[in-house]
């Protein structure tokens, strides 16, 4: 059972056995309505006892809630069960959590995931790992500017179809180069065309 309790949130990598992050921000009920939140879970084993915590970070106001497993964790197998319970607890609040493997990751991946944990627990900075979900939306145009600015055309949906060769569904084909009348291949002169021609 997980209960809300204040306490430390810093992690030592050598003791960390599990670290999971929510894949997106979701609206969570609060006293003021709905706030966008993300979550992170950590599982620690110090050689004698274990500890599992779930952090819920509010992205609209600087607040972090910490939930910990109340039951004692006296072995690494019990730690694994507590991590599973913590993931279920986070998912019961609506979060979708990613994989919790930590010890098997390379050093660079471990550093990156620890950095993401620190972004969740420190309210002075916004978590970058959630990408555009945590970034503010585009600024509203000044009055009168919207009428004069041309609107970009809406993208047309592309229907999946069978390409007839491999039997696989194809969403669309991207023309990277084109053949001129004399038979030579020519990359588009636009900047985006030049970028696409490199892949």
C-alpha positions, 0 to 999 in steps of 0.5 A: 500500500502506498501512502503520501509522505514527505521525505528525501527524493535524491537517488544514489545510482549504485543503490537504484534497482528500478526507475520508471517515468510516465510517458506523457502528462495527464490531467489529475484532479486537485483542489483547484480543478485539473492539473497536468502532472507527470510521474516517476517511480524508483526502487532502491536496495541498500543491501539490507532493505528496500524502498519504493517511491512514486513521485507525482509532479504538478506541471501547472504549479510548483508541487511534487507529491511523494508516495511510498510503500508502507510495507517493509521490504526485506529482500530484493524479490520483495523489492520487485513485488513492491516495484510492480505494486508501485507501477500499478499504483501510478497506473491507477491514477491514469499514468502510463509508465515506461520500462523500469529496468535500470541496472542493465542499462549503459552508463549514458542511459542511466545518467539520462534517466537519473537526469529525468528523475531529477527534473521530476523531483525539482520544481525549479525546472520543467521535465524535458523528457516529456517533450512538447507536452510540457512546453507552453503552447504557441503565443496567441497572435496580436489582435488584427494579426490573425486576419492578415497572416495567411493560413497554412493549408490543412494536411490531407489524411492519407489512406493506407493502401497495398503497394502490390509488391510486398503486401504491406500497407503503405501510408504514403510515399515521399519523393526525395529526388526526381528524374528530369527529362534527360534522365538525370536525378535531381534533388529538390532545391528547397531546404527541406528537400535537401535535408530529406535527400540525406536520409 
